[in-house]
Amino acid sequence: MSHSSIPPEMGPLFAGGRAVQFNHAEGDRLKVLGNGLYQQGKYAEALDAYTEGAKNDPLNPLIYANRAAVHLAMKKHIDAVFDCEKAANLDPAYSKAWGRLGTALYALSSWEECSNAWQKALGCLSKPNLTPAELALKNQVEEGLKLANEGIIKNADTAKLAPARRLADLNLATSPWVRAQALEEEKIQEIDPDKIIGTVGEPILPSCVFPLVCAGSAFKDAVRELGVLSMNQTTRTVSSLGEGIFGMTSAGAVFERMTNAILIDERVFYVKDPHKFYGFVSRQYNFENLAFRGLVEGGGLANIKKEILRRLKEEGWDSVRPAISITVRYWIFQAYWRFYLYGPTFFSYHLYTRVIKFLQWGRAQWPGSPVSECGSSFKKEIVRGVMRLRLQLMHMMFDAKYADEVIHIFTLRDIFEAAEELQKATLAHPMPQSSNGPPFGWVLAFWASPLMHANNALGFVFLSLGKEGWINQEHKDQSHGHFLSAYHYYREAALSSSPDDPNHALILRKQIECLCHAYQPLAEILPICSRTQEVAPKSLEIWVPPHDSGVAIMNNLAQIMQFQEWCEQEVVEGRMTLDKMDKFITPMMGVYEDVSTVRNPFQPVLFCRDRDGGTNRMIPIVPVPPPNTLGEPEPSRAKN
């Protein structure tokens, strides 16, 4: 196999105004050196040798595959994945690259990806006259593939949370981002400037159409430019196309715009043909990464930081800025893309964590540096956007995978700390103002939404602790306080969400659940039921069924109305009062805080429990339409 030629689709390549240079002989020498160090168990030294080799010969798949072996030995699975993908992209018939990719993904519990990688490896090994090493690899892959397929079956419910599956039958004509565009002018007229976020009293936030329009525009531009660039790969050169939404320049701005959309409102991300789309994305990434000497395959976070500091000293910001940009943006894209395809995975969690650590390092390294110098990658909004995405993922994973499966990665306390960190970071950053008032899409995306998700996660933590008191008698006396704390945070979350956002109604429902668990009077509960009925119709203007959020809103509304009618009838007939909670029932609604985190969106009945633990009673409810019911999950048993 030849590694010395540049693929023709790369075209003329320049980085920082200079042609990209290759030194194949030096790259090969360093590869051989790395091999020897690896055999001696000197992994850190081998890593450095391979990393220097990749700088000299960046299109040599052997270097990346061998360095991936070092990453695997050091349990740096994220870096192993990127190196293996690079090697397999450069040489699709490279069986070792596919095999090691499967191994890294298996360690990250990315079952579907792992299975796909090992199947590719077997495809490369389906030839006569295999060497002993190839036969051994084939046997290992076949055994691993069985385990990966078992993981797929075990995590089938979690995989259903992937947007690519939930939105498979989406009607684009009635999609939320299309509806948002049609409703934008109307929603502008509805804004009450005296009741928006940042004013005195309880705010009523502007419509969720504003971030949807902003994110939808960025995503549409990215997809359009991606298609144009993919059709002109043999003639394009790297050039600056001007300021983006974060004040940053990039070649084609594809990853900038695409990740802007994800950071503003990831719900606009929709791809009809993921395979074709990812083919375009891969070609664009290969071009920009090589042209700007990106650092995704930079040999691990420590080496990436060292290389940035070296380049900055020798070449300046004009060289470093685009390298940081493509690296950070591609990390963000990959973390969300894997969630989009496969649902909540440890891969996405670890990659978001890496981005946060890297951005926080950059902000500490160059505090106060202007965007014109270091680019937009280290802006506070981007940091908060990634923190929000990671927190949502943690919340979802803890709920969907059960605590026992994630506790070795993070605990309920980690969710609490991540939520508090996001909350503090948001409150510490003053909102932007202009002569026309705050830019609503921007404020909702980077101030209101982080606060909503932070408080939402805190509510989830305390609700989980309260429920845990039911099964752990030592903590039973604390449950009442936990339920009231959860209600407080859910109330704050609702105040930080647009009334027509589908999360708003679901958060109101969680408030009802918390108050019922804490045996608070109906006088406090029923107004929240009425509020849910007020906001649902506005939300359905945007989130039109059969979009899963629209279906969730309708089911939620039907159940809340049924619950409210039942309670009011009990009051009329004298069995209950508005101010007393004697033997009142607790609705076990089985609904979780964010539409994207719902493992079991709705039950066909509301399960109720007498205050003194008597026999459960049930209120029959007919969902609209009937859902696939799985029942409410058990309380978490995570260490706190």
Secondary structure, DSSP 8 states (H G I E B T S, - for coil): ---SS--GGG-S-EETTEE----HHHHHHHHHHHHHHHHTT-HHHHHHHHHHHHHH-TT-HHHHHHHHHHHHHTT-HHHHHHHHHHHHHH-TT-HHHHHHHHHHHHHTT-HHHHHHHHHHHHHHT-SSS--HHHHHHHHHHHHHHHHHHHHHHHTHHHHTT-HHHHTTT--GGG-HHHHHHHHHHHHHHH--GGGSTTSSSS-----THHHHHHHHHHHHHHHHHHHHHHTTTTT----B----TTS---BTTHHHHHHHHHHHHGGG---S-HHHHHHHHHHHHHHHHHHTT--TTSSSHHHHHHHHHHHHHHH-HHHHHHHHHHHHHHHHHHHHHHHHHH-S-HHHHHHHHHHHHHHHHHHHHSTT--HHHH-STT-HHHHHHHHHHHHHHHHHHHHHS-HHHHTTT--HHHHHHHHHHHHHHHHTS-----TT---HHHHIIIIIHHHHHHHHHHHHHHHHHHHHHHH-GGGGGGHHHHHHHHHHHHHHHHHTS-TTSHHHHHHHHHHHHHHHHTT--HHHHHHHHHHHHHHHHHHHHHS-TTSHHHHHHHHHHHHHHHHHHHHHHHHHTTS--SS--TT----B----SSGGG-SS---SEEEE--TTS---EEEE---SS---------------
